[in-house]
Structure formats: C-alpha cells, structure tokens
Amino acid sequence: MKLRSAMVGVIAAIGIVQADGATKPRPAPSKLAQAVNLENRRLVPLKSFEVVMTAKDKTSETIVGKIDKPVAAGDRAQFPITGAKGCRFEARWAFDDAKDSGDVDLCNDAHIVFAD
C-alpha cells in the first residue's frame, strides 16, 4: 500500500513538473501586410501618401507604396506594399492644408485613418 501511494505521489509530482517546465508558446511572428488601407475622415482631400523604407545607414530610401490619386474627404483607398522588408517605415502625406510624416508599423494591421 505504501509503495502504491508513493508511486502515485511520484507520478503526480512528475505531472506538475512537466506542466510547470513546459515551454510557453511564442507569439506568432509579425507579418508585413500586403496592402495599406487608408481612410480619410478629414474635410479636405488627401493629395498624396507614400510609405518609405530607409536603409540602415540612412543614406538611401525606397518608396514601397503610395496612392495613385488623391483621396477625397470621407473616402477610402488601398494600395499594395512591394519590395518592403521589416515592419517599421516612414509614412509621408500631404493634404490641401498641411503635410507631415511619421513612423508606421505595417505588420499585422495596415489600416490608417486620418481624422480632424
């Protein structure tokens, strides 16, 4: 009887060690989106929008995506990402009343909304 109790205790202990020592699943690696979806909720047209990939040494840059035509107020647009590597890029945009740029992460979600 004591041997059987001891074996049950050992089996239970092994089960606990395996559960605690199990490797946790890693999150899925980030995947670059195939296209960018733009939504212009501003009251003025979006004249231009481009996504730029900069070289590590900052000496050269490549446009990896851009809109073909202006996006009217309240309208949407989509364009493909081509020749890009990584997740982080610089986005540059211009409206009738302003222009600006900023960093964007295009992995897993590439939906960009402009609003006032």
Helices and strands as residue ranges (DSSP letters): H 2-21, E 35-40, E 46-54, E 61-66, E 76-80, E 88-95, E 99-105, E 111-114
